[in-house]
């Protein structure tokens, strides 16, 4: 224990030592910045958050979102106190790390147990990115004194946690403490994600991007090294738990039988006592038996059964019965006290193992989902490249421009629906369609329909949702797209055949060429666009599974549909990326109607689409499109709720058993390489920037100069 404690403290100060090599070199800064972004973000999502969710419920997620977005909103509204808000957020987040150090110390108080030992190794490893983060955040603004004081406080907290041991973990589960940790973990993510400590290094060079990518991949490797001991310790603990369960089952039946015999013995003793209190030896022997039970030792249980011998004890008739009863009470109290101590010791150890199992189960769900999704995802990428190689002819654009409003809207939806593109690429293709003279109805229908599904989302739905849900998702997307196409066709009826907007043959040829380029560009960057969303979906599905807070709405399923639409409205989702989330929603017991509504509104409706339609067609048309999407999704969700059964996927919560399915592992390895190349080219920050609405991506991070 002392060696692990020393290593954990030494590792805590190793990160600050490496910071001195950063200096003013922009590439070194980019390296460490990306390393912290990946390692700390992953540590919170895979290790800290699952434990908090298991203990604190759905309120943990809300408080973490407050810590993540609250400071930014305060800084935006109250510009004068932006600096103070940032400082408070930063200090709050650091205090959260100090508080977490207490739990780390409790995990270091190991016994001779493989699970606890592996957990302790994980604690030692993750102290490096934590110490590096503390120094990285505080040093530029507050000098050396404050970060050194914080690291010292974390060291003392670790020592205190080690000294308190399992009792700390067994008794730190009060909701107020869990909720406070959730708030400060959100604050940590706010500070890390918003990059307030960034220095001005001028324009980012290709070397900086490569350094950021390298730091991101090394951060991912470090995160894997931190989390791996939790997973390795989960298997033996799980085996021990099963054995313990069997043992406890047998013990329980024995204790039940003993309880019956015990009751009969007490009743018999009471009868003898009423006759003249001539069974005091039996009382003493019974007290000894209770002591055996307190120590969980049943070896002498059968022998005790034969102690129902009252003959020859008549000579104790004059003995002080009160004294014997007092002695019996003392023995019983001692036995109960010993049993309580043993129980507390086991409870602390089990709670310690439980903290490790939450991390392991999160990783298990992540790997299970990844192995199921990887083959379909790889096939979708290969099919996309083939489509890009063939380059479908766009000579049909000239024919599309001559169609009527309703027919054009329907054609736009049918063309856009299967394409694996999101709003940014669809917006570029929309402009090319308008310049080609295709008409507003066709162009807007294409813009709305293209993000709804895509064949890549259909392919990944097959292993994660099943054949039935692939059909449901396809039919619902077609109904939504066609309905919107008809509505948009009616709205744009008077504008469709306006000859003034039609292009000349020369302009049409030039626009068609640009349209081809936009089409090719969309497919060339498919991995860059979809990879962040796929990772987001896998992480969200793996992390939030234990606490999907829908149970209180089970009696009113229609409220689930409304809530799903409300949650999906403000965010920018990708049809492929949310597929793992849809699978987890079904497993968690969410109604099929809510899943359908979420799958339709999430990818289709977002801030980028609204702003784009508003800028090009006016506010009234934009509002009409939004209301149409919400209304159709609500009606489809409520309708499907009554005739589609829930389709749970029990394999999502079980260990993978695909040793013979080598193609799953090969597919996952190839997809991992493709994603790693994308991260290496851009760095983790630019990679994950795809999750934000396009209008937010050019916003500069807020910096605070002290």
Secondary structure, 3 states (H helix, E strand, C coil): CHHHHHHHHHHHHHHHHHHCCCCCCHHHHHHHHHHHHHHHHHHHHHHHHHHHHHHHCCHHHHHHHHHHHHHHHHHHHCHHHHHHHHHHHHHHHHHHHHHHHHHHHHHHCCCCCHHHHHHHHHHHHHHHHHHHHHHHHHHHHHHHHHHHHHHHHHHHHHHHHHHHCHHHHHHCCCHHHHHHHHHHHHHHHHHHHHCCCCCCCCCCCHHHHHHHHHHHHHHHHHHHHHHHHHHHHHHHHHHHHHHHHHHHHHHHHHHHHHHHHHHHHHHHHHHHHHHCCCCHHHHHHHHHHHHHHHCCCCCCHHHHHCCCCCCCCHHHCCCCHHHHHHHHHHHHHHHHHHHHHHHHHHHHHHHHHHHHHHHHHHHHHHHHHHHHHHHHHHHHHHHHHHHHHHCCCCCCHHHHCCCCHHHHHHHHHHHHHCCCCCHHHHHHHHHHHHHCCCCHHHHHHHHHHHCCCCHHHHHHHHHHHCHHHHHHHHHHHHHHHHHHHHHHHHHCCCCCCCHHHCCCHHHHHHHHHHHHHHHHHHHHCHHHHHHHHHHHHHHHHHHCHHHCCCHHHCCCHHHHHHHHHHHHHCCCCCCCCCHHHHHHHHHCCCCHHHHHHHHHHHHHCCHHHHHHHHHHHCHHHHHHHHHHHHHHHHHHHHHHCCCCCCCCCHHHHCCCCCCCCHHHHHHHHHHHHHHHHHHHHHCHHHHHHHHCCHHHCCCCCCCCCC
